Amino acid sequence: MSDGESDARSVVQAADSLVAQLRPAVDNDWSTRAGALTWSVREVIDHLVDVCGFYSIHLAARSPKRLPVDVRPHLAASNDQRLDTLAATARLLASTVVVAEDGATGWHFTGPTDASGFANLACNELLVHGWDAAQGLALPWQVDEDLCERTLRRTFSAASDSPEPWLTLLSVNGRDPDRTTVPMAGLRDDRAKQVIAGMQDS
């Protein structure tokens, strides 16, 4: 399996896990806040749809600048349809990652990002925001520790030797099961700091 195929599978795995765990709550009120975020559960899912679509477009275009595009579900979409749309855009990103040419990069606010970078940034968003949404819906949340370890290693290299990848991934994203936020003291990876700055309330 190529690196691109492995990264693509990780994106689909993260998205499918989120969809499966939130699907039982599609009849709940998704206007409730997603954990400690100011966003609602519905807004978090819409954001994830946009993340996967946005990454796909910028990688496919090999754009050196931000393109004036957003990818969102229709306002009238049901919660169930929103999850279907997220699964679809995650697969769109996975497909784009697989066919991306070697060395291809696209715009990201942290700097030009390659296919593997976009895939792992998407996994980070799906894992952490999935947890946010589950918190808002009072649902249990389960993760694959191997997926968390791969995501942590590629996205937050300064913290990649952690024996608890999932808890560390939460922490470097400003989340913690026991607290609403955690300090960034000790985090040395500048790129990680940039990523966190854009994700603290997103």
Secondary structure, 3 states (H helix, E strand, C coil): CCHHHHHHHHHHHHHHHHHHHHHHHCCCCCCCECCCCCCEHHHHHHHHHHHHHHHHHHHHHCCCCCCCCCCCCCCCCCHHHHHHHHHHHHHHHHHHHHHCCCCCEECCCCCCEEHHHHHHHHHHHHHHHHHHHHHHCCCCCCCCHHHHHHHHHHHCHHHCCCCCHHHHHHHHCCCECCECCCCCCCCCCHHHHHHHHHHCCC
